Amino acid sequence: MLTPMSEQPSQPRPIRLLSEELANQIAAGEVVERPASVLKELVENALDARARRIQVETIGGGRALIRVVDDGWGMDPDDLLLALERHATSKVATAEDLTRVLTMGFRGEALPSIAAVSRLTLRSRRRGAEAGAEVRVAGGSIREIKAVGCPEGTQVEVADLFFNTPARRKFLKSQATESGHLGQALMRLALSRPEVALRYISGGQTVYDLPPAPDLAARAAAILGREAVEHMAQVDESEGPLAVTGLAGLPSLSRPAADQVFTFVNGRFVRDRVLLSAIGQAYRGLLPGERRPVAVVHISLDPELVDVNVHPAKVEVRFRGSQEVHQALALALRRALARFRPGLGARPLRSAAESAPQPSPPAWSKEPAAWSPPPSAGVVREPAGEPARPWPTARMPSMPLDREDTAPPLTLVIPQAPRPRPLFGPAGELAVIGQLHGLYILCASPAGLVIVDQHAAHERLSYEVLSAQRRAGALPRQGLLTPANLELTPQEAAWAERQRADWERLGLEMAPFGGRTWSVTALPALLAGRDPAALAHDLLSEMSVSGLPPETPEFLEAALRALACRTSLKQGQRLSLAEMEELVGKVAALPPPVTCPHGRPVFLALSRRDLARYFQRGSEDEGKGV
C-alpha cells in the first residue's frame, strides 16, 4: 500500500549507518530468494570442502527445515565463528584471485545472509580433530557456542526460514511449488559433479539416492532416465583453451519447455544468454519453434576468460570472448548430433589423454544412422580430415576499400503499403487457392486475399470439440492394449502424482509402475494413435511449467489447450484440396473473433485495396483485369 503524501516526511531525514542486523537482512535479499537458494549455497559450500558424500533433507518445502550434511574438510571452532561474518572466506585473498575463481563460492556472503533470516545451527569437525563445535544463531544473533561430538565434516540446519521477515515469507509459493524448486536445484548440482554421492530426502521420503557415478552419462541416466540418455549424443570437443563436453538430446527427445537444458561453466550451473543462444542455433531447423531440446553441457575454460562475479547468486557469467564461446558450443553440438549412431547412445566420455581434438567422421558415411537431420536443417557436416579450428586470439580490423573503387549501392524504392492484418471479424465466403510451405492455406475472398494458419485453425476446432465433451462430462478415452511405460525424473514423478486425478478427468490415465516408472493405460480419444509416453512427458512438463495448481478451473482450461495443440496439424503436413476446403469451411463458420486457444490469429487478411497499393495500381483499376 502506498504511503499517502500527507504521511511522507516533510523534512529530509539525516543520513545514518544501518544496523548490522538490517544490513544483513538487506544482503540476504540478494542471496536468499527462496529455500532453493539456501540449498544451493549450502551444497556448493560442501562441494568446495571436497565432500564426497552429501545428504540433504528438507521439510515443508524448505520453510520448516533444510539440513545439509557432508563429509568434507570441516572447520575448527574459530573458523566456525568467522564463517558467520560477512565477507569472511578462505577462497580468495587478493583482487587477482577474483580473476581465477575455480570454487563455487568466494564472496563470503551466503552463511551470514542465511543466518540473518533463519534459525541456523552450524556443527562441524575438522578432519583429524578429536571433537567438533556447534554454533546456534537466530536472526543473525549468536545464541550458543559449545563443543560437541560429531562426525568429520559439516552439518548445517536452517529452520524457520524468513521467520523474522514476514513480508519475504509471504511471497513464498506453496509447499509443492517450493519443493519443485528444491528438486530442480538438486538435479543441477547432481549433474555438475557426477563423482559426488548425493542423497535427497524431502518430507521423510527419499527423492534421490545417487551413488558416485563413473561419468556424466551414468549420472544423467540416474536422473533423466536410461531411455532418455540412449537418445542423447555425446559431446566432446576442444578448441584452444575451451572444451565442451556433455550430452545433446536428439530432436525426438525435445520438450515443450526449457526445464531440461543444463549449462555449466567450470562446474558451475549458469543461465547465460550466450550459451542458450548457441544451443538454440545448434538445433535451428531441427525443432519446431515451440519445442526445446534436452541437453547437459559442460564448458571448461581458463577462469581468466570468464567473470563469475556478476551477481551475488552466481548464476550469471560474462565471457571475455563471448562470440568465440558461442561459435564453439554451437559447432560442438552440431558435430555431436551429426555423428550420432544407433545403439550407441551416450557412451562414457573420453579420458583426458583421449580428449585431443579429433577429425569428425564424414557425414556421408555409409554406416546407417538412427537419425539424420535433413539437408535444410543447417547441421554442419565436416569433411573428413578437417583439422580443428584454432581458437581466435584476435580479430583483424576490416580494411576499408578505396572510395574510387567503391560503386554507390543501388537502391530500390518501394512505396509503403499496409501489412496483412489479423482478421477477427466474419471471414465470409472463402475459396481455397492452395497450400503454402505446408503451413498456410491461401484463400480468395470477395474482399481480397485471406491466409489461414492451418495449425491454428485445426487447434481451434479441436479445442471446441474437447470443450464440448468436457461440458458433457468426462472426455472419451481409448484404452491401450499394451500399457506404455515411461521413466520420469523425480521432479516429473512428483508432477505426475499431483496432476494424475485431473488428467484422468481429461482421458489420460497413468499410474505408478514401480520406482520412477509410470504406466500410461489410456489416452483421450482424439489423441488415439499418438505416442503415449512422449505425450505424457510433454503434458506433464507443460502444465508444471505453467505454475497453475491442479484441481482448479484454470488448470483444466490450460490442459484442454495443451491437448488441442497436440491433436492438431503439424508443420509441413500436406493436405489435399478436399481437406483444406473442409478445414477452412468449418473454421470460417465459427462465431468471431476466431483465434487459436492461445489467442493467436487464425486468419490474416489482405484487402483488394491493399493489393492495389502493393502493386502500385490505382484504386480505379480494381476489378477491371488490367
HELIX and SHEET records of a PDB file:
HELIX    1   1 MET A    5  GLU A    7  5                                   3    
HELIX    2   2 GLU A   20  VAL A   31  1                                  12    
HELIX    3   3 PRO A   35  ASP A   48  1                                  14    
HELIX    4   4 GLY A   60  GLY A   62  5                                   3    
HELIX    5   5 PRO A   77  LEU A   82  1                                   6    
HELIX    6   6 ALA A   95  ARG A  100  5                                   6    
HELIX    7   7 ALA A  110  ALA A  116  1                                   7    
HELIX    8   8 PRO A  166  LYS A  170  1                                   5    
HELIX    9   9 GLN A  175  SER A  192  1                                  18    
HELIX   10  10 LEU A  216  LEU A  224  1                                   9    
HELIX   11  11 ARG A  226  GLU A  230  1                                   5    
HELIX   12  12 PRO A  251  LEU A  253  5                                   3    
HELIX   13  13 ARG A  273  ALA A  282  1                                  10    
HELIX   14  14 PRO A  303  LEU A  305  5                                   3    
HELIX   15  15 SER A  322  ALA A  338  1                                  17    
HELIX   16  16 ALA A  352  GLU A  354  5                                   3    
HELIX   17  17 PRO A  375  ALA A  377  5                                   3    
HELIX   18  18 ARG A  403  ASP A  405  5                                   3    
HELIX   19  19 GLN A  454  ALA A  472  1                                  19    
HELIX   20  20 PRO A  490  ARG A  505  1                                  16    
HELIX   21  21 ALA A  525  LEU A  527  5                                   3    
HELIX   22  22 PRO A  532  SER A  546  1                                  15    
HELIX   23  23 PRO A  553  ARG A  566  1                                  14    
HELIX   24  24 LEU A  577  ALA A  588  1                                  12    
HELIX   25  25 ARG A  608  TYR A  614  1                                   7    
HELIX   26  26 SER A  619  ASP A  621  5                                   3    
SHEET    1   A 8 SER A 141  VAL A 148  0                                        
SHEET    2   A 8 GLY A 132  ALA A 138 -1                                        
SHEET    3   A 8 ARG A 119  ARG A 125 -1                                        
SHEET    4   A 8 GLY A 153  ALA A 159 -1                                        
SHEET    5   A 8 LEU A  65  ASP A  70 -1                                        
SHEET    6   A 8 ARG A  53  ILE A  59 -1                                        
SHEET    7   A 8 ALA A 197  SER A 202  1                                        
SHEET    8   A 8 GLN A 205  LEU A 210 -1                                        
SHEET    1   B 5 MET A 232  GLU A 239  0                                        
SHEET    2   B 5 LEU A 242  GLY A 249 -1                                        
SHEET    3   B 5 ALA A 295  LEU A 301 -1                                        
SHEET    4   B 5 VAL A 261  VAL A 265  1                                        
SHEET    5   B 5 ARG A 268  PHE A 269 -1                                        
SHEET    1   C 2 VAL A 306  ASP A 307  0                                        
SHEET    2   C 2 ARG A 318  PHE A 319 -1                                        
SHEET    1   D 5 ARG A 421  PRO A 422  0                                        
SHEET    2   D 5 PHE A 603  SER A 607 -1                                        
SHEET    3   D 5 GLY A 448  ASP A 453 -1                                        
SHEET    4   D 5 TYR A 440  SER A 445 -1                                        
SHEET    5   D 5 ALA A 431  LEU A 436 -1                                        
SHEET    1   E 3 ARG A 477  GLU A 487  0                                        
SHEET    2   E 3 THR A 517  PRO A 524 -1                                        
SHEET    3   E 3 GLU A 509  GLY A 514 -1                                        
END                                                                             
